[in-house]
Amino acid sequence: MRIGFIGFGNMASAMADGWIAAGVDAGRMRACAGHFDALRERCEVRGMVACSGAAEVVAASDLVVVAVKPHLIAEVVEPVAGELSGKAVLSVAWGWDCAKWEELLPGVAHLSCVPNTPVSVNEGVIAVERASTMGAEMRAEVLDLLGKLGLVVELESRLLFVGGTVGGCSPAFVAMGIEALADAAVKHGIPRADAYRIVSQMMLGTARLQLETGEHPAAMKDAVCSPGGATIRGVAELEASGLRAALIRAVDATL
């Protein structure tokens, strides 16, 4: 597929980086954005083609990724709506589900998803709406392409943005956890760079262990907590500080 981005901010750039890392030809990707000089630099460093506008992107693409801010979508997409017939439209815009896209682009094949920034290193999670107007073959091809970026989870329309919140906002929460644990290590004498490496690898390894074994997180916690040991004392302190409730409230706040 020739891939075109309408909008090339942080999320679109992360997706492009992930696809390039997965072996997708950067020369078959192009983008447009509001500030052409900055766009040209971001495209050139990746080997992509910078376009002057949405019409140029659409004309040269099979898959059009719409990655502009939600309130700008109608303004940007309506002028090229007629040229999107026969194309695949992939939305990464918050709040734009299948029903909303169908109002704007009736008769056009579209699919809504919510990726997160770790797609740039092919370790993302992409919440994908089950409802779409894509045919089975086209949908399978787009899902295969998204699968190169990480884990694809298909959700009902009412849950799309809940899944998108947990996957898309939580990297910020996890990054705060990495920073805090690294601060604790530095407090006790570990050099800052080593502290970040230790904590980040610990989080990566723990997450991979859970994904590969399917083990309940509580069982994983119990496996580390020896009776009367150091870990259970730390767990008790986290419980007293309301860690779980704080994380749940953080997700509630985003919704």
C-alpha positions in Angstrom: 0.0 0.0 0.0 1.0 3.6 -0.7 0.5 5.4 2.6 -0.4 9.0 2.9 -0.7 11.1 6.1 -3.0 14.1 6.3 -1.4 15.7 9.4 2.0 14.7 10.5 2.3 15.4 14.2 3.7 13.2 16.9 1.3 10.3 16.4 1.5 10.2 12.7 5.3 10.4 12.9 5.4 7.6 15.4 3.3 5.4 13.0 5.6 6.2 10.1 8.7 5.4 12.2 7.2 2.1 13.2 6.3 1.1 9.6 9.7 2.1 8.4 11.4 0.0 11.1 9.1 -2.9 10.1 10.4 -2.7 6.5 7.7 -0.6 4.8 9.3 1.5 2.1 9.5 5.1 3.2 9.5 6.2 -0.4 5.9 5.0 -0.6 4.9 7.2 2.2 4.0 10.9 2.0 2.5 13.5 4.2 1.0 17.0 4.4 0.8 19.3 7.3 0.1 22.9 8.2 3.7 24.1 8.3 5.4 22.9 5.1 9.0 23.8 6.1 8.9 21.7 9.3 7.0 19.0 7.4 9.7 18.8 4.8 12.4 18.4 7.4 10.5 15.6 9.1 9.8 13.8 5.9 13.3 14.2 4.4 15.0 12.6 7.5 12.7 9.6 7.1 13.0 9.3 3.3 9.3 10.2 2.9 7.7 12.7 0.4 6.4 16.0 1.7 3.2 17.2 -0.1 1.8 20.7 -0.3 -1.7 19.7 0.6 -4.3 17.0 1.3 -5.3 16.6 -2.4 -1.8 15.7 -3.4 -1.6 13.1 -0.6 -4.9 11.5 -1.5 -4.0 11.4 -5.2 -0.8 9.4 -4.5 -2.0 7.1 -1.8 -4.0 3.9 -1.4 -4.3 4.3 2.4 -5.0 7.8 3.8 -4.3 8.2 7.5 -6.2 11.2 8.9 -4.1 12.5 11.8 -5.2 16.1 12.2 -6.8 17.5 15.3 -10.4 16.3 15.7 -12.0 19.8 15.4 -10.1 20.3 12.0 -11.2 17.1 10.3 -14.3 18.4 8.5 -12.4 21.5 7.3 -9.5 19.5 6.0 -11.2 16.4 4.7 -14.4 17.8 3.1 -12.5 19.4 0.1 -11.0 16.0 -0.9 -14.0 13.9 -0.1 -14.7 13.3 -3.7 -11.2 12.0 -4.4 -11.4 9.4 -1.5 -13.6 7.0 -3.4 -11.7 3.7 -3.8 -9.2 4.7 -1.1 -8.9 3.3 2.4 -9.3 6.0 5.1 -7.7 5.2 8.5 -8.7 7.6 11.3 -6.5 8.1 14.4 -8.6 11.1 15.5 -10.0 11.1 19.0 -13.8 11.0 19.1 -14.3 10.1 15.4 -15.9 6.7 15.3 -17.5 4.9 12.3 -20.9 6.6 12.7 -19.3 10.0 12.7 -17.1 9.3 9.7 -20.1 7.9 7.8 -21.8 11.3 8.2 -18.8 13.0 6.6 -17.8 10.4 4.1 -20.8 8.3 3.0 -19.8 5.6 0.7 -16.0 5.8 1.5 -14.2 2.9 3.1 -13.0 4.0 6.5 -11.8 2.5 9.8 -11.2 4.2 13.1 -8.4 3.4 15.5 -6.5 4.8 18.5 -2.8 4.0 18.6 -0.2 5.0 21.2 3.3 6.4 20.8 5.2 3.1 21.4 4.1 2.2 17.8 7.3 4.0 16.8 9.3 1.1 18.2 6.8 -1.6 17.1 5.6 -2.2 20.7 2.4 -0.2 20.5 -1.2 -1.1 21.2 -3.8 -0.1 18.7 -7.4 -0.1 19.6 -9.5 -0.7 16.5 -13.2 -0.2 16.1 -15.0 -3.4 14.9 -17.5 -1.3 13.0 -16.2 0.0 9.7 -17.2 0.4 6.1 -14.2 -1.5 4.7 -14.6 -4.7 2.8 -13.2 -7.8 4.4 -10.1 -7.9 2.1 -9.2 -4.3 2.6 -9.8 -4.4 6.3 -7.5 -7.5 6.6 -4.8 -5.7 4.7 -5.1 -2.6 6.9 -5.1 -4.7 10.1 -2.0 -6.5 8.9 -0.3 -3.2 8.4 -1.3 -2.0 11.9 -0.1 -5.3 13.3 3.4 -4.3 12.3 3.2 -1.5 14.8 2.3 -3.7 17.8 -0.8 -5.4 19.4 -4.1 -4.8 17.6 -7.2 -5.0 19.8 -10.6 -4.9 18.1 -13.3 -3.3 20.3 -17.0 -2.4 20.0 -17.7 1.2 19.1 -18.8 2.2 22.6 -15.4 0.9 24.0 -13.1 2.2 21.4 -12.1 5.4 23.2 -12.0 3.6 26.6 -9.4 1.2 25.1 -7.7 4.2 23.4 -7.5 6.0 26.7 -5.9 3.0 28.6 -3.5 2.4 25.8 -3.0 5.9 24.6 -2.8 8.0 27.8 -1.2 5.4 30.1 2.3 5.7 28.5 2.3 9.1 30.3 1.4 7.4 33.6 3.9 4.7 33.1 6.6 7.3 32.3 5.8 9.0 35.6 6.3 5.6 37.3 9.7 5.1 35.5 10.8 8.6 36.6 9.7 8.0 40.2 11.3 4.6 40.6 14.5 6.0 39.0 14.5 8.9 41.4 14.3 6.3 44.2 17.3 4.5 42.8 19.2 7.8 42.5 18.3 8.7 46.0 20.1 5.5 47.1 23.2 6.0 45.0 22.5 4.6 41.5 23.7 6.9 38.7 20.7 8.4 36.8 21.4 6.8 33.4 21.7 3.3 35.0 18.6 4.0 37.1 16.5 4.6 34.0 17.9 1.5 32.2 17.2 -0.7 35.2 13.6 0.6 35.7 12.7 0.6 32.0 14.0 -2.9 31.4 12.2 -4.1 34.6 8.9 -2.7 33.2 9.5 -4.2 29.8 10.4 -7.6 31.2 7.4 -7.6 33.6 5.0 -6.7 30.8 6.4 -9.3 28.4 6.2 -12.0 31.1 2.5 -11.2 31.6 1.7 -11.2 27.9 3.6 -14.4 27.2 2.3 -16.4 30.2 -1.2 -14.8 30.6 -0.6 -15.0 34.3 -2.8 -12.8 36.6 -0.9 -9.7 37.7 -1.8 -10.5 41.4 -0.1 -13.9 41.0 3.0 -12.2 39.5 3.1 -9.9 42.5 2.7 -12.8 44.9 5.6 -14.6 43.3 7.9 -11.8 44.2 6.6 -11.3 47.8 8.4 -13.5 50.3 6.8 -13.7 53.7 8.2 -10.9 55.8 10.4 -9.8 52.9 11.3 -6.4 51.4 8.9 -6.5 48.5 5.7 -7.1 50.6 6.7 -4.1 52.8 6.9 -2.0 49.6 3.6 -3.3 48.4 2.0 -2.4 51.7 3.3 1.1 51.4 1.9 1.4 47.9 -1.5 0.2 49.1 -1.4 2.7 51.9 -0.6 5.4 49.4 -3.6 4.5 47.2 -1.6 3.6 44.1 -4.4 1.5 42.5 -7.1 4.0 43.2 -4.9 6.8 41.8 -4.4 4.9 38.5 -8.1 4.2 38.2 -9.0 7.8 38.9 -6.4 8.9 36.3 -8.2 6.9 33.6 -11.6 8.1 34.8 -10.3 11.7 34.5 -9.3 11.2 30.9 -12.8 10.0 30.0 
